[in-house]
Amino acid sequence: MSRPAVQLRPFREADLDLLYRGATDPAFSTPFEWFGFKSPDAVRRRWDEDGFLDKDPHYLVVAEDDGGAVGYVMWREPERGGFGNWEIGALLGPEHRGRGIGTAAQRLLVEHLFATTTAHRIWAGTESENLAEQKSLEKCGFRREGLLRGAVFRDGRWRDSFIYGMLRETGTRP
Ligand SMILES: CC(C)(COP(=O)(O)OP(=O)(O)OC[C@H]1O[C@@H](n2cnc3c(N)ncnc32)[C@H](O)[C@@H]1OP(=O)(O)O)[C@@H](O)C(=O)NCCC(=O)NCCS
């Protein structure tokens, strides 16, 4: 499959709908990222504050070649003890999944973080049933490091989560 043309860019005001949907629309985040209703006002406050660029968690829009927003990626650094260990995540609208965009976007994010921060290790956690994210991370060059049992509470029960990591020294594989 040829790689889709994808870019990461800062949010524009018109893109805020993506985050509003993430906060208020279960159908947008299902099956793995719906954890209950959140205040859309919090989205607006972060937008006014720093456009999601200066504080954790950071967010960038995933856009197709024509600039149209299809989802977002995020990253954050643990507050204590995890200096240089950046966690990443991605969410695409349901209608944009399964076309290689998530893999391309996460690959771009890794390149961006290694190029613009002193990140030593980039990692992601994903539920043991989330095959799309597992395959996507592996295609980006992440290595499965372990299984956290009962680590995520979603849709009424505790679920296992795999941890994937990548070191700066190792970098991405094609
Ligand atoms: C996870 C996500 C970012 C992956 O992005 P994507 O664009 O849908 O995935 P891709 O098209 O790049 O596919 C990556 C691989 O997973 C496979 N895949 C895609 N959807 C799949 C599914 N539902 N079940 C099993 N495999 C799947 C693809 O076939 C591909 O593998 P291949 O190249 O060997 O064929 C995206 O599906 C998404 O936003 N999901 C909802 C939110 C989420 O789960 N985020 C991760 C939270 S930890």
The ligand as an SDF file (V2000), in Angstrom:
LIG
                    3D

 48 50  0  0  0  0  0  0  0  0999 V2000
   -5.1830    3.2910   16.2430 C   0  0  0  0  0  0  0  0  0  0  0  0
   -5.2030    4.2000   14.9990 C   0  0  0  0  0  0  0  0  0  0  0  0
   -4.4590    5.5110   15.3220 C   0  0  0  0  0  0  0  0  0  0  0  0
   -4.4470    3.4680   13.8750 C   0  0  0  0  0  0  0  0  0  0  0  0
   -4.4810    4.2540   12.7310 O   0  0  0  0  0  0  0  0  0  0  0  0
   -5.1040    3.6750   11.3480 P   0  0  0  0  0  0  0  0  0  0  0  0
   -4.8740    4.6830   10.3040 O   0  0  0  0  0  0  0  0  0  0  0  0
   -6.5150    3.2490   11.5870 O   0  0  0  0  0  0  0  0  0  0  0  0
   -4.2220    2.3800   11.1120 O   0  0  0  0  0  0  0  0  0  0  0  0
   -3.4590    1.9810    9.7700 P   0  0  0  0  0  0  0  0  0  0  0  0
   -4.3920    2.0760    8.6210 O   0  0  0  0  0  0  0  0  0  0  0  0
   -2.1990    2.7820    9.7120 O   0  0  0  0  0  0  0  0  0  0  0  0
   -3.1580    0.4470   10.0190 O   0  0  0  0  0  0  0  0  0  0  0  0
   -2.0460   -0.0430   10.7470 C   0  0  0  0  0  0  0  0  0  0  0  0
   -2.0800   -1.5660   10.7030 C   0  0  0  0  0  0  0  0  0  0  0  0
   -3.1790   -2.0210   11.4970 O   0  0  0  0  0  0  0  0  0  0  0  0
   -4.0520   -2.8140   10.7020 C   0  0  0  0  0  0  0  0  0  0  0  0
   -5.4040   -2.5010   11.1180 N   0  0  0  0  0  0  0  0  0  0  0  0
   -6.0930   -1.3470   10.9080 C   0  0  0  0  0  0  0  0  0  0  0  0
   -7.3010   -1.4260   11.4860 N   0  0  0  0  0  0  0  0  0  0  0  0
   -7.3700   -2.6440   12.0730 C   0  0  0  0  0  0  0  0  0  0  0  0
   -8.3660   -3.2940   12.8470 C   0  0  0  0  0  0  0  0  0  0  0  0
   -9.5260   -2.7000   13.1260 N   0  0  0  0  0  0  0  0  0  0  0  0
   -8.0960   -4.5600   13.2890 N   0  0  0  0  0  0  0  0  0  0  0  0
   -6.9180   -5.1550   13.0260 C   0  0  0  0  0  0  0  0  0  0  0  0
   -5.9240   -4.5610   12.3000 N   0  0  0  0  0  0  0  0  0  0  0  0
   -6.1580   -3.3260   11.8370 C   0  0  0  0  0  0  0  0  0  0  0  0
   -3.7890   -2.3960    9.2750 C   0  0  0  0  0  0  0  0  0  0  0  0
   -4.1480   -3.4310    8.3870 O   0  0  0  0  0  0  0  0  0  0  0  0
   -2.3040   -2.1240    9.3110 C   0  0  0  0  0  0  0  0  0  0  0  0
   -1.5470   -3.3160    9.2550 O   0  0  0  0  0  0  0  0  0  0  0  0
   -0.9330   -3.8640    7.8550 P   0  0  0  0  0  0  0  0  0  0  0  0
   -0.1270   -2.7440    7.2780 O   0  0  0  0  0  0  0  0  0  0  0  0
   -0.1680   -5.0570    8.2900 O   0  0  0  0  0  0  0  0  0  0  0  0
   -2.1080   -4.1870    6.9790 O   0  0  0  0  0  0  0  0  0  0  0  0
   -6.6650    4.5090   14.5550 C   0  0  0  0  0  0  0  0  0  0  0  0
   -7.2860    3.3130   14.1380 O   0  0  0  0  0  0  0  0  0  0  0  0
   -7.5030    5.1660   15.6300 C   0  0  0  0  0  0  0  0  0  0  0  0
   -7.5100    6.3760   15.7410 O   0  0  0  0  0  0  0  0  0  0  0  0
   -8.2370    4.3500   16.4310 N   0  0  0  0  0  0  0  0  0  0  0  0
   -9.0840    4.8720   17.4830 C   0  0  0  0  0  0  0  0  0  0  0  0
   -8.2870    5.5130   18.6180 C   0  0  0  0  0  0  0  0  0  0  0  0
   -7.2430    4.5810   19.1720 C   0  0  0  0  0  0  0  0  0  0  0  0
   -7.4770    3.4120   19.4030 O   0  0  0  0  0  0  0  0  0  0  0  0
   -6.0630    5.1780   19.4000 N   0  0  0  0  0  0  0  0  0  0  0  0
   -4.9500    4.4840   20.0250 C   0  0  0  0  0  0  0  0  0  0  0  0
   -5.1130    4.6130   21.4710 C   0  0  0  0  0  0  0  0  0  0  0  0
   -3.8520    3.7850   22.3680 S   0  0  0  0  0  0  0  0  0  0  0  0
  1  2  1  0
  2  3  1  0
  2  4  1  0
  2 36  1  0
  4  5  1  0
  5  6  1  0
  6  7  2  0
  6  8  1  0
  6  9  1  0
  9 10  1  0
 10 11  2  0
 10 12  1  0
 10 13  1  0
 13 14  1  0
 14 15  1  0
 15 16  1  0
 15 30  1  0
 16 17  1  0
 17 18  1  0
 17 28  1  0
 18 19  1  0
 18 27  1  0
 19 20  2  0
 20 21  1  0
 21 22  1  0
 21 27  2  0
 22 23  1  0
 22 24  2  0
 24 25  1  0
 25 26  2  0
 26 27  1  0
 28 29  1  0
 28 30  1  0
 30 31  1  0
 31 32  1  0
 32 33  2  0
 32 34  1  0
 32 35  1  0
 36 37  1  0
 36 38  1  0
 38 39  2  0
 38 40  1  0
 40 41  1  0
 41 42  1  0
 42 43  1  0
 43 44  2  0
 43 45  1  0
 45 46  1  0
 46 47  1  0
 47 48  1  0
M  END
$$$$
